Structure formats: structure tokens, C-alpha cells
Amino acid sequence: MTLAEQLAALRDGAAVATPGLRALVGVGGRDATDWLDRLSSAPVKDLPAGCCRDATLMDGKGKLRADLRLIRPAPDGAWSDEWLLEIPASHAPALLRVLDMFILRDQVELRDRTASHAWLAVLGPRAAGVMEAADLPRPAACDGDGAAVVDASSEALVLPSRLYGAPGFDLALPASGVEALRARLVAAGATSVEREALAIVRLEAGVPWFAEDLSDGVIPLEAGLDAAVSITKGCYPGQEVVARISNLGQVARKLMRLSAEWSGGVPPALAGGTMLAGTGERAGQEAGKLTSFAHDPTRRRTLALGFVRRAYWAPGTRVAAGAAELQVEADAHG
């Protein structure tokens, strides 16, 4: 399947992918709810069963250790005896060590499912129709940030998708069943897509990925993760920093969408981590840092994310990334 066909499926049809970006951890034990509530930047105790919610885990300086999704499965089926955490697969071993350090006298058990379970994404405007044709359940409305339902036949936990810039669903299931479920979805009308296509569509929508965009000392409010961070909830690591920034009303830098049209059909040469600089009268002045990018040959356009200093936030502002020049588009949206 060509890249153009994969992008068409994501933008106009239905696609299925195994991105490998996320991992799953179970949290069980008598004190699991209280323990999670002390660590999470979002409320835990009021999350209804069968729902999920975005959150973060920070260090004491307010810097991200991980972007999380808290999942509280319904009590009448699989996964019912524990909380679930969706975490970045790239940082799973280190994050599990950190979580384990926070277990002091708590009756809490971490259940590492990073190897035994995998994630599959069903994406695109026709994703719901493909799920229905494959006889898979779809999450309904929920009092949390999203619902979580379980498919009995595949043991798949089904959640609203959030990391790929396209509507759809994320399915967590035993790794041994992923290929069979992928084939079932392809038979129902989905197109298999690869990570290159996913990267283009998520950058087009301004969706950050943890390893690329959020893992280098980022404060959640700089990355537009405000909805995952409560300023009224009780104490959690990094809360004082978040409260101080919220009281000041703004951050010094934030994650922005950037783009470049191809000159002569050749994409600009870029590298993640490149420092951004001003152009014109502000040439050479520090403007921020590029975090990730992708080239879309179907539209002859380069899409990127980067942390940009306040003086360069206005849409249309041009910044230099090495020899290349990018235009600031708008805020990123996590």
C-alpha cells in the first residue's frame, strides 16, 4: 500500500495500525485508588467504572515523566480487578521503576503488561463503520473523559483514540491476538497503515508524541496538556509548579505547529532537536527548538512541532531551523 493510499484511508476512510507507541500497566491492591490519586495530575477517585481520563505524572519540578491515560474498567468483565495505565512504550521500563519507588507501605501491586499486551488503532472518519462491520463494540459517552468497553471475543479493551490526529479507537489486547484482529478489521474494510502515515496526520493535527516531543524536561502547560492537569485537586508531584504558572497566566514557551511548503519539490533538510532562530530583523535570535517533523509528498508540505518562545507565537511568523525556514501555524493540541 502506497503512502498516498494510507493517507487517504486516514483522512477519508478507515485505517488500522499497530503503532507501538503505548504500553499497558495494571495497578491492583487495596490501596490502588488512593495511591494513584496521590501521583496523578488529574482526579482519580471520581472517575466512574467503565471510563478513562487523560493525566500526567511529573517530577517535583513539574517536568513530565509521562503522559498517561487512567482507565477504570467496568466491574463486570475482564480487567475488572485493577486500574489500568496507558503509558509511553518508549519509557516504560524507566517509568515502572519510578512507579515502584512510590510504593512505600501501600498495598499496591504493579502488573507489567508491556510485553504481554499490545495496542491496535482503528482510525479515520469511517472507523466506526468498520468497527461495527467487524462486530466490535464502540465506547459510548462517559462521565470521565472517555469510555472503555471490552470485546468478549478478542478480550480487547476499546477506548477513544487520541494520539493520531484522526477520529477512531484504540484497542489494547493480548499480543497473541493482534494479527488476527487486524485481519478481521481489514476484512471489514480498513486499510493497513504504517507509522510514516500516522506521523504525517498527527503532525497535521498538532498532536505530540511523548518520545519525540514531550520527554525532554517539558512542563505540561507548555505542551497544551492543560486538560490533563488539575489546579484544584489535592497534592501531587509538580502541583506547586503548575499552580505558579497558572497564577502567572502564561508560559515562556509553548508547543506550536510549524510548516513549510516545498521549494522546487524538494523537502527542507531538518533534524529533531535543531534550535530555532528568528529571521529578518530578528535573525540569529533564539526562537525555540524543533522537536519532530514529517514530509508529506502528497501535498508537498513539511509538518513539524516545536517549542517556540512567546515573541514568535503569532501565526505566520517565520523561524529558521538550520538552513531551512518554517512558518508558525498555531498552537499544538494534545
N, C-alpha and C positions, 0 to 999 in steps of 0.2 A: 504494500500500500504506500503510495507516494505521500510526501509531506503535505502537498496540496489537498489530497483526499482526506488525510487525517484532520487537517484544519477545518475542512468543510464539514466533517462529521461533528466536530466540537462546536462549531459556530451555528450550524443549520440543522444537524441531525442528531444522532446518538453515537456515543463512543464508549469503549470500555478500555481500561488501562490498569496496570499494576505498577504504580509509580515508585514504590519502595521508599517513600518519604517518611512514613509514620510507623510507629510501633505501639504495642499494647501492653499495659501492666495492670494486673489486678491488685486491689487493696482490700484485704479481708481482716477479720478480727473484731472484737468487741468495741475497740476504740477507733475504728477506721474513720467514722464520720467526724469526730472531734479532731482527730489528728490531721485529716485533710483540711478541715476548716482553719486550722492554725497556720497552714502553709500556703493555701491558695489565695490569690489576689481577688477572687470572686467568691460570693457567698456559696456555701456548700449545704448547710443544714436545711435550707428551704427549697432545695431542688427536688421536685417530685419524682417518684419512681417512674421509669419509662421516659426520662428526659435527659438532655445533655446541656452543657454550658461551657462557653469559652472562658479560659482563665490563664494565668501565668504563674510561674514560680520564679522569684527573684532572689538575689543575694541581699545582704544588709545594705548595700549601696544603691539598691533599686535597679540593678542591672539584670537582664534576663538570663536565667538559667535554662528556661524552656518556655515555649508557648504550649499550652495544654488544652485538652478538652476533657472535662469531667463528665462521666457517664454513670447514671444510676439506673441500672436495668430494672425492668418490671419484676415484681416478686414471684411471678407465677410461671417461670420458664427458665431456659438456660441463662447462665450468668447471674442468677438471682441472688447469690450469697456474697456478693462483693461489689465494691465500686470498681470502675474501670477508668484508667487514664490513657488517653491518646497522647503520645509524646513524640518528639523528633527522633526518627530512627538513627540519624547521624550521630546523635549524642546520647543514645540510650544507655550504654554501659556506664558512662560518667554520671548520668542523671540517676541511675539506680543506686550508685554508690552514695550520692548526695542524699537521696531519699532515705536510704538505710541509716545514715548518720543521724537523721532527725528522729529515729525511733529510739526513745530512751527507755522509759518504763511502760510505754504504751503497749497495749495488747493489739498489735498490728502486724499483719503478715503481708509482705510484698510477694506477688506471684508473677514472675517474669514470663511473659508470653511473647517476647520479642522474636524468638526463633520458632515457636510452635504455631503462631498465627500470622496472617498477612492481611494486607489491605487491597481492596479492589475498588476502583472508581467507575461509576456509570454516569456519564456526563453529556450535556447538550440539551437543547430545547425539546428533543424527543425522548429524553432519558426516562421520563415517567411512563411513556407508552411502551418502551422496551421492557421496563421492569414488569409492567402488567402482562405483556405477552410472554415473559419468562416465568410467570406465576410467582413473582417475588413481592413481598409487602413493601409499602412505602410509608415513611413516617408521616403522621398527621400533625396537626397543631399541638402545641405543648405549652405548659406554663413556664417552662425553662426557656432556653434559647433555641431548642430544637428537640424533636422526639427521637426515641430509639426503640426500634422494634426488632424482633428476632424471627428469621425464617426457619421453621422447624425442619425443612428438608435438607438444608445445607448448613444449619447452625450458624448462619451469618447474622451478625448484628448490623442493622441498617440505620444509617444516620444521614442527615442532610449534608451534602458536600459543601466545603468552604474554602478550599485551598487552590482551586484550579481555574478560577475566573469564568466558570461555566456552571449553569444550574445542574443539579443532579444529586447523586447519592454516594456515600462511602460505605463499603461493606467490609467488616472485619470477620474473618472466619479461619478455621483451621487451615494451615498452609497446604495440607494434602488435598484440599478440595478446591483450591483456587482455579486450576486449569479446567476442571470440569464445569465450574460455574461460569468461567469466561466463555467456554464453548457454548454453554446454554444461552448466554446473552448475545453472542454473535449470531446464533441461530434465530434469535428473536429480532434481529435487525441492527445490532450495534456493530460499529467498526472498531477493530483493534487499533489503538494509537500508542505511540511511544512518547518518551519523556521530552524529546525535542519539541513536539507539537504542544504538549502541555505547558512547557516553559513559555512559548510564544503567547498562548492565550492567557496565562496567568499574569504575565508582564503587561499585556494589553489592558487587563483589568486592574493592574496595580496591586496584585496580591503577593505579599512577601513569603518566601520560604525560609525556614529557620536557618539552615546551614549557610545559605548564601547571604541572607540579608539581616539576620537578627542575632547572630551568635557572637558578635564582636563588641561586647560592652554596651549593648543597646538598652536604653530605658524605654519601657513600653509606650509611654506617651509620645516619644519621639517617632514611633513607628505606626501611630494611628491605632494602637490597641486599647484605646480608652474604654471600650465596652467590656473588655476583659479584666478591668482593674476597678475595684470599688474604692471610693474615698470615704465611705460611711461604715464599711464593715470593720469588725474588730481587728486587732493587731495581726500582721503577717509580715514576713521578711520584705523589706523595701517600702513599707507603707509610709514611713516618715518622708522619704524622698518624693514619693508620688504626691503626698499631701502638700509638700512645699511647692512643687511645680504647679499643682492645681491652684494654689493660693496666688502664685505669681501670675497665672493666667496664660503662660506660653512657654514653649521650649526654645532653645537657641538654634536647634536644627531639627529637621524632620524628614521622614522618608517621602520622596517625591517620584512621580513618574517622569521619565525623560524619553526623548525620541530623536531620531534623525532620519531624514529622507536620504536615499542613496544617490550619490552624485555619480552619474555615468554608469549606474547599475552595479557599483562596487560597494559593499558594506564597509562602514568605517572599522578600522582596527581598534579593538577595545580589549581591556583586561579588567576583571573584577579586582577591586581594591585600589584602582587608579584614583589619585586625588583629582578633584575638580577645581578649576580655576575660573576666574572671571574673564570676560572678553571685552573688547572695545576699550573704554576709558578705565575699566577695572581689570584689564589684562594682568595676569600674574597674581591677583589677589586670591586668597584661599576661599573656595566656594563650597567645599564638601568632599564627599567620597562616593565613587561609583561602587555599588555592591553586586549587581547582577545585570545581565543583558542577554538578548537573543535577537537573531536576524530572521525576519520574515520575508522570504523570497517571493511569496505570492503578492505581497503589497509593496515590495522594495522599500522596506522600512525596518529600522532597528529600534527595539524597545528596551528600556532599561529602568532600573530603580537605583536610587542613590540618596544618601543623606545630604541635604542641601541646607546651607546656612540661611538665616532669615532674610538677609538682604537680596537673595536670589529667588525668593519664592514666587514672584509674580509670573503667571503663565506667559509663555513667550520669551522669557529671559534665556539667553544663550550662555552656556558654560563650556569650557574646554576640558576634554578628557584626553590628555596627551596631545597628539596631533589632530584628534577628532573633535568635532563640535556637536553638542547636543542641545536640544531645546527643552526647557522645563514645561511640563504639561499641566500637572495638577497633583494634589495630594495622593499618596498611595492609600489604599483601603484594605486593611487586614481582615 
